[in-house]
């Protein structure tokens, strides 16, 4: 399970001691990454040096309503401080109004700033979007050069990840991109449902609990998903 987990701490009240604890847990459990606010990137990079655990910084978080220029500056600053992954929030309002060229330009600019230095994950706030908006935004993220699409910031009042949204993202990007489910993943049942739907990363603050449930069990997690009967949701025709 650990290889799926982006161990996450994005609370405004997070302290340096909590970030150090987060990083040490991530190192101990060989998580894929930690995900932190930009102010903590340098500390996280120092704590995780040589561990193989990536440092993800959020960009344009949590609203995505910064200008593209500000996001690019944030991205470059995070890279300079040691980030190896960037979780950027797309311009959600532009998705809602159908300004697809604007959405793509925003994503592409951050991708270009990161190219060759960091993976880029695009947060789409799927709970606030219609199915066709999810599909279109995910496809544009792929065309703009992103490495992952991600369901949620975890801060939007509309909600977090659902298996249906993950399945739509996977439908839109195929096998080319990663899909990160984030927001409300609190237990093993949530995690297995997201993995069955197509998630390859899980953004969660409950990584330790997930590892304790499944991290040391045989068979491996992919087989456990099948054995326990989790399946990708059947998508309504409206999604197409």
N, C-alpha and C positions, 0 to 999 in steps of 0.2 A: 504493500500500500504506500510505503514512503515515497516511492518514485513518482507518485501522482501528486504529491502534496506541495503546494506553495504555502508555507507556514506564514501566517499573515497577522500583522498588528498595525492597524491604521487608525486607531483611536487618537483623537487630538491630545488626550491626556497621557499618552504613552511616555514613559521615562527612559533614560539611557539604561538603567538597570533592567528594565523590562525588555529592551531591545537586545541586550547582552544575553539574557535568559532565552529569548526567542532563538537567537543564533546558535547558542550551545545546544538547545534541543534539536534544531535542524541538523546540526553537525552529527549529533549522537544517533539520529534516526535516518541519516542519509536522505533527507528530504530533497526534492528537486530544487527548491528555492526558498528564500524568505521574501516577503513582500512588505515594504515599509514606506513611510512618507519620506520625501526627499531629504529632510533635515537629518535623517538617521542613516542615509546611505553610506557615508564615510565610515561610521562606526561599524555598521554591518559588514562592510567589505574588509575591514581590519579583523573583525572577529572570525570571519569565514575564509580568510586567506588560506589557500592550499587544501581546502576541504572538498572541493567539487560541488559545493552548494552555491547556486546562483544567487545574486542579489538583484531583486526586482524593485525598481522605484516606480511609484505612480506618477503620472503626468497629466496635468489638466484635471486634477482630482478634487472633488468627486463629480462636478457638474459637467465638465467638458466644454464649458462656455468661455474659456480663455480664447484669445486670438491665437491663430496658428503660430504667429511669431513668438508669443509667450511660451507656447508648448515646445517649440524648437529650442528656445533658450533653456527651458527646464530640462529637456532631454540632454542637451550638451553639458549642462552643469552636472546632471546625475552621472553621465558617463565619466566626466572628469573626476568625480568623487568615488568611482569604482563600481557603478551599476553595470550589470551584464544583461539585464532584461528591463524593458520599459513597458509598464501597463498604462497605456494612454486611454483617456475617455474621449470617444468621438463627439462631434458636435451634434448632440441629440436633437436639438431644435431644428437643425438643418435636415436631419433625417425625416423628422415629422412633416416638414413642409416640402419635402421632395427636392431639396437642393443637392442633388447627387454630385454634380461637379465640385461643389464646395466641400462636401463630405470627403470625397476622394482626395482633393488637394490637401486638406488638413492632415489626413492620415499619411499621405505620400511624403509630406514635408518632414514628419517625425521619422518615418522609415529611412529617408535619405540621410537625416542627421545621425541615425544609429547604424547605418549600413556597415556590416563587417565588424561591428563592435558589440552589438547587443541585439537580442531578439526583441521584437515588438509585438505586444498583445493589444488588441483593440477592444475596449469595453463598449458594449452597445446598449446597455440597459434594456435588455429584451423584454422585461416585464412592462415597460412603457411603450412597446412597439406592437404593431400588428404583424401577423405572420409574414406577409409579403415585404414589409419594411425590414424585418429581421433577415430574410433571405437576400434582399437587395443590398443591405448594408454589409452583410458578411461577404457577399460576392465582390463588392467594391473594395473591401479590406484586402481580399486576396489579390485583386488587380493592382492595388496600390503597393503591394510588396510586403504586407504584414506577415508575421510568422504564426500568429494565433488570433483567433477571435474569442472573446470572453463575454459571458452573459451579463455580468452586473458589477457595479461598484460595491454593492452591499450596503449602500447608504440611501438609495432611492426609495421613496415611500411606496412606489408601486410593487416593490418586492425584489426577490433575488432570483436564483436559478431555479428552473424547472426542467424535468426530463424532456418535456415537449420542446422547450426552447433549445436545449442542447441538441436534440435530434434535428431541428431546423437548421441550426448552425452547421452541423455535420453534413446535412443535405446540400447546403449552399457551397461549402468549401471542399467537399469530397475528402480524399485522403491527403491532399496537398498541405493543409494547414493543421496545426493543433487546435483543439477546442478546450477552453478553460471554463469550467463551471465555478461560479463564486456567488456567495450570498445565501446564507441559511443552511449550509451543509454542516450539520451538527453531529451526525452519528453515522454508523456504518451503513445503515439502510439507505440514507440519503446518498452516501458516496457510491454505493453499488448501483443505485438507480441511475446516477449521472454517468458512470462508466459504461453501463449497458447502453445508454443512449448515444454514446460516442465521445464522451469527455476523455481527454488525455492529461489534463491537469485539474486539480481541485484547489481552489482558493478558500482556505478555511483557517480559523483559529483553533479548530478542534483536531489538529493533526495528531497529537499524542493519543487521543481517544481512538482515532481511526487505526493507528498502528497497533494499539493494544488489542483492538478487536480482531484484526486480520493480518497484521504485519508479520507475524511469526508462525502462521498456520500453513499447512499443506492441504490441498494443492495451492498454487499461486493464485493471485487475485483474479486474473482473467478466467481461470477455471472455476473459482468460487462464484463469480457472477453467473456463469452458466449453471452450475450445480444448484444454486439457490433459486433459480427460476427467474432472474431478472432479464427483461427483454427491452429493446428499444420501443418506445411508444409508436403506435400506428398513427400516422399524421393524417389529419382531415384533408379532404380534397381542396379546401380553401387555402391551404398552405402552398399549393402549387399554382 
